Structures are given as structure tokens and as C-alpha cells.
Amino acid sequence: MGANIYRNKKPALVFLLPAFLFMIVFLYYPFFKNILNSFMEIKQLGSSGTSFNSPWYSNYVEMFQDENVWTSVKNTLVMMVVTLVGQVGIAIVLALMVDNIGRGKGFFRTVFFFPIVISATALGLLFNLIFLYDKGMVNQLLEVLGKQNLTDWKAEGIALFTMMLPVMWQYVGFYFVILVTGLNNISDELYEAAKIDGATTLQRVRYISVPLLHNVICTCSVLAVTGALKVFDLPWVMFPKGMPLKSTFLTGTYMYYHTMETKNVDYGAAIAVLIVVLGVVLAKIVNSIFREKDY
Amino acid sequence: MMRKKIIAAMLAGAMVLSVTACGGQGGEGNTQTATNTESNTTSNAGNDTESDQAETAPAAEATGPVELVVTTTFAGEDTNAQNYKDAVAAWEAETGNTIVDTSASSSETFKTRVVTDFETGSEPDVLFFFTGADSNSFIEAGKVVSIDEIRAVYPEYATNMNDDLITNSLVDNKKYAVPANGIWEAMFFNTEILEAAGVDKPGADYTIDQFKADCEKIKAAGYTPIAAALGNIPHYWWEFAIFNNQSPATHLEIPASVDDANGQAWVAGMNDIKELYELGYFPDNTLSATDDETFAMFTEGKAAFLIDGSWKVGGIVGACQSDPEDPSTLDVDKLAKFDVTYVPGKGDRKATDLIGGISSGYFITRKAWEDPEKQAAAVSFVEHMTSDSVIPAFAQHAASALKNAPEVDESEFNILQIKAMDMMSGATSLTAPVQDLFMGDCRVSTFDGMPEIVTGKVSAEDAVAEGIEAYQNQ
């Protein structure tokens, strides 16, 4: 009798049903509807497609011929590398450094985490002022240092750097906190034993901290790569419509551009499908690369 | 065992309660709705009487409290943003009704938002919106009420307007929107920069060749000749560059092909902008700057010329105030440095042939019209906003459609508004913007594609041809 209560799965189904219905209404229905929309001709946002495109797969043909799609995919992949190296990489360094200081850990934790609580849109506006061509903070500093001409930080060659820098900066604190928590879970006894055996600080980091952080680093890496696919608001605020010369489009911003700005809604739906495919493929690759170890 | 059953029962009970609570919230909402409906019914009874009265009494008399959702473009740097707030506040005080204002600066995003609101059934009750192709979708869907239909119930509705000046819809040739004020597009300039560069004030016979010569002098003097963000808002240059290769008689003809006369005029227009870009007359960051940035260059005395609309007068005045919200902080000397003149002409288009007209107005939505509680209030609101006493404040230096436009009292205007009125008095024609007819994705190749055109990555022919093809596919 005692074990029978666990064999009866019906109560669990009742508890799962609301969430399941929620997922169907707000995730699966829009997802499949979006796939259908990518084959339809839609004139306005909010209106239904009245007929299929001719041929029905024309948006996908156009997508493969559209240079901007390739630019946005390339930029998104660059963004992934930048988030891996710039966010997780810097977060590891910062976490290890903070873990090795005696006092002020809480202070640094708060300071590094703080950018996360600011909305990306507000940060976009903030960095717009920092990188402003005329009287922007960076250009004023360079002027003080003797630079004669103003630098256009949003010009074609440098725009991607200007866009990715604040994105990178914003999320370092997030991974930093996860990694610091991971470091706290490593037993002090291991460090003490290593210290007694004569290990230096660097050796303790190399042979204790980093190996035991492996799974946490893997989790951070997967989050960073999948998160890079979703970056939207900050780049759009700083570089609307892929300015300049459509060189800063990411897959998300390019989809939004077609859906909201050019009113080419069905093409936007096709780009959304591409984003999903890209996300699934990249998530698989990343999961196989950053496989967690059992200890 | 019994304890586990009790716990399970409690958990299930808690879940049921929480679900009921969620439902309860809805139920509460429903109750509230029911209450609202009840009050609506009560109000409706009042409004029925009111409607009856309206049939005998010409003007709509809204009795509060009614809440109207209103969307306009009177926001941000628009000249009339403050006038709009004042007029709304006066109507609210007079009627006891309230306005939920969802106004925003005019932009493609704003237009998309409005059209999407209609598509999804969340349109406002009253909107001040464009009467060109922008409004086609919701007129086609029958979601706004024509002036004739309103006049059938409220015979005096908009009778203070000259009907000939109320724009007909492109969809069914009916009149839907009651205009508030006209607009014009012209060229603002900074007199201080022109003096420093040894350039005379441009006049009514200003040509594009003289303009280029002046730009060269201004550039040599260390200033940026033209404030424009070609990567963000190339609209005004697009319009005039095409106009300069046509005439007022042909400007509203959309090319059937890139090879016909109008198509070639459009290509020539794009190439004219490309030439100015290659000559270095636009800001160094024109492809990456926003319109706000280049406008700031102009108001801060770093760029000499700015082609923009009549609504920008308020933006320039605001930039000359230490507190943009407080007119008493206006720096009159700074404002005196700004002037406005005609956009340089070319060929069959004289400089005094302007782009402008009355291209926006107040629409009443079908949703508000069929809501007995809101109908009279919506009509009353539009009547108030387009009355003989309110319109002059909005029209200022621009035209209006009033039958009896009051005499303009110049003492109420600032120096830039007076200069604008002088400029307008010399206009020889006013032609509507062709971009109001050329809407949607057909614009993309020459608006968003302007940086590609001026940098030579895409030829003007290809960009225009792509736009025409998209237009024909609409």
C-alpha cells in the first residue's frame, strides 16, 4: 500500500496540465503558426496570411540569396565567440581573483553583478552617449589626450566592436556570480592540503580550482552561446536597422527589421525559423563540446 | 498513510484554491466589467438622450466621465506637443472626461504600431494620423468612420472646415479625417555660419548650383554644410531630390518603370544626393548617425543647412531654451541666428515650389463610434481639437483648412515662426509628398538603402527599380 501511492501518476498529470496548456498556447502554437506564416503572403503585422507565396517556399530561396542574412548569421556567430571569450573567459579570471582575496568579496560580487540589473535598453542609450560622435565621453577623453579628429565609433569598420563591447560587459557579472558560487563549493580542505604540500597559489588554481570548476564552466558556456542567439535590445538601440550599411545586423535584429520596419512579415517569419534551426544546431554542438563530467 | 492522504488532499485543495483564485481574479474582473457594463448601460441611457439632443443640437456635448484613448503624433520635438497637451487639458476640464494619451513622435515604428493596433483590435478611440497610403489598411477594413457618416448624426461636425481642403481617402475617395494644421518642408539655416563662411542668405531664386557653391565655402570655413542622417532619416532629401528632377505637375506620379521619364527623374534624384555625399557636404558620420544627432549639430552651430518640416520649428525653439519645457527660458539671441528658406530649385521646379499640404487629421474609430458611451465624447473631442479657437495655435505658420481662419497676430509668435510665415507667403505652389503614396516595403531600397546608393554599393537604377517592383506587387 505504501508504495502504491507513488505508482499512481494521475495526480502528477493534474499538476502538469496547467503548465502544459500554457506551453501549448504561448509557445508551441505560435511556433508552428510561425512556420506556416513563413510560407504565406502577409501584408501587415497582426493580419493573417491570405494566400501562399508563389512558389510557397520563395521566402527561403530569398533568404539564401540575401546578403544581409549571411551578414547577420556571421555577426551572430562572432557574438557567440565574443560571449564565450569575453563573458565567460573574463568571468573566470575575475572569479578566481576574487576567490583569492581575503576581504571585499561581497563588494566585488555586487559591483560586477550590477550591470545585469540595468535594462539592456537603458544600457544601449547609455553607451550611445559614451560612443557619441560629437561630445561623446570616449571622444572627449581622446580629445583631452591630444587626438585631433573625432572618431566615429559607429562607422562601418568598427561598429561591430562598439556593439559587442557593452553586450560583453553587461553579462560578465552574471557568469562571475555563477563561477564564484562554484568556487565556494570546492572544499577548503583541498586547498589546505595543497598548501601544506607546498603548492603555490597558481598551482592551486591550475590543479584544484579550474578542474573542479569544469562543470560550472560548461554550464556557463552553454548559457553564453545560447544567450548570444537571443541578444536583441542593446544592439537594436545602438544600431537600429543594422546601421551603418546594414553591417551590424544579428539574426534577431534582422528578423525584427523585416517584421516591424519593412512590413515584410512573412519574410520575418522565415528568418525566425532560421533562428530556431540555428539555435537547435548550435545548442547540440555546444552541448557535445562542453559535456559535463561525472566526478 | 492517512497523514499522506491528508497532505495530498491539502495539496490538491491548495492547487484548486489557487486555480480558483486565478479564476477569481478573472471573475473579479468580470464583476468589474459587469459593473462597468451596468454603468455603461446607465450612461447609455443618458447618451441616448444625448444623441437625441445631438440630432437637434448641432455640436456633440459629451458629459463625463468618459475615458478616451487617443493617439497622435504631437509628442517629442513636434512643434505642437505643448499645444496638444494644453488643448487636451482644456477639454478634460470642460467636460470632466479623461484622455489616455498614447501619442508618440512620428516614425515608421509609430505607424506600424498604429496599423498593428487596428489589426489586433486594440485601436484607440480617436487618432491623429496620416491621410495618405498609411491609413489605407484600416480604412479598407472599415475601422474608421467617415465624416459623412458622423454628420448624419452630428450635422455640425467639422462644418467649420473647408471640405475642399479635407483630404480624400485613397481607398474610397471619402473623407475620414478632420485636419488640424498643414505642414510644409523647407530649408532651415544658421545665419552665423553663413556669415562666417561669407555666404549670402539664400532667397526665392536659390538654385542647386548656388547651393553647391555655398556648401563648398562653408566646408572650407570648417563647418559641415548639411545636417542630415542619410542612414536614418533620408526622407526629406529623398523627396526634394526627386522633386528637383520633376515639376509640381508630375511629382505625384509614381514611375511605372525605371526607364520611363518619372523613373529616370527618381534615379537622377538619388544620384544628386550621391553627388552631395561624394562632395563631402554631409556630416562625416551621416551613415551611422541618428537624426537627433545631426539635428543637434545644426542647433549647436556646427552644420549650416537642415531640410525638415514645419514641425521642426518647435524643436529648434526648444533647443534655444535652457529648459525645453519652459518657453520663458528662450534665448532670443540664439533663436535669431536661425532662419528658414526655400529648398534650392533645379530645372522645372522653382525653389518656391514647396512640399507640403494637409496630410493628417483626426479619425474617429468604428469602435468608439459604436460604443454609445464614447461616441459623443469622441465627436466632442475632435470638434474641440479642430475648433476655430484651437486650430490657429496649431497651424501657426502653416496652413489650416478652416473656413474662417482668424487673422494672425504676429506678436504671439517668436522670430523663427515669423520668418517661417514670411517664407510661406512667397511660396508659388504646395505639392503633397510623393512618399505618402509610396508606402511600405517599396520604400526600403531607397530609404533604408540610401547608404548603399550614396556609397555606390548599389546603383540608383537598381534601387529605384526594386522599389517600383515592390510597389507594383502591393
Chai-1 contact restraints between the chains, C-beta under 6 A:
chainA,res_idxA,chainB,res_idxB,connection_type,confidence,min_distance_angstrom,max_distance_angstrom,comment,restraint_id
A,Q44,B,V115,contact,1.0,0.0,6.0,A-B,restraint_1
A,Q44,B,E119,contact,1.0,0.0,6.0,A-B,restraint_2
A,Q44,B,S137,contact,1.0,0.0,6.0,A-B,restraint_3
A,L45,B,T116,contact,1.0,0.0,6.0,A-B,restraint_4
A,G46,B,T116,contact,1.0,0.0,6.0,A-B,restraint_5
A,G46,B,E119,contact,1.0,0.0,6.0,A-B,restraint_6
A,G46,B,T120,contact,1.0,0.0,6.0,A-B,restraint_7
A,S47,B,E119,contact,1.0,0.0,6.0,A-B,restraint_8
A,Y133,B,N285,contact,1.0,0.0,6.0,A-B,restraint_9
A,D152,B,N285,contact,1.0,0.0,6.0,A-B,restraint_10
A,D152,B,S288,contact,1.0,0.0,6.0,A-B,restraint_11
A,K154,B,S288,contact,1.0,0.0,6.0,A-B,restraint_12
A,A155,B,S288,contact,1.0,0.0,6.0,A-B,restraint_13
A,K241,B,D448,contact,1.0,0.0,6.0,A-B,restraint_14
A,M243,B,G231,contact,1.0,0.0,6.0,A-B,restraint_15
A,M243,B,S288,contact,1.0,0.0,6.0,A-B,restraint_16
A,P244,B,G231,contact,1.0,0.0,6.0,A-B,restraint_17
A,P244,B,L287,contact,1.0,0.0,6.0,A-B,restraint_18
A,P244,B,S288,contact,1.0,0.0,6.0,A-B,restraint_19
A,L245,B,P451,contact,1.0,0.0,6.0,A-B,restraint_20
A,M260,B,T112,contact,1.0,0.0,6.0,A-B,restraint_21
A,E261,B,E108,contact,1.0,0.0,6.0,A-B,restraint_22
A,T262,B,D441,contact,1.0,0.0,6.0,A-B,restraint_23
A,T262,B,V444,contact,1.0,0.0,6.0,A-B,restraint_24
A,K263,B,G440,contact,1.0,0.0,6.0,A-B,restraint_25
A,K263,B,D441,contact,1.0,0.0,6.0,A-B,restraint_26
A,N264,B,D441,contact,1.0,0.0,6.0,A-B,restraint_27
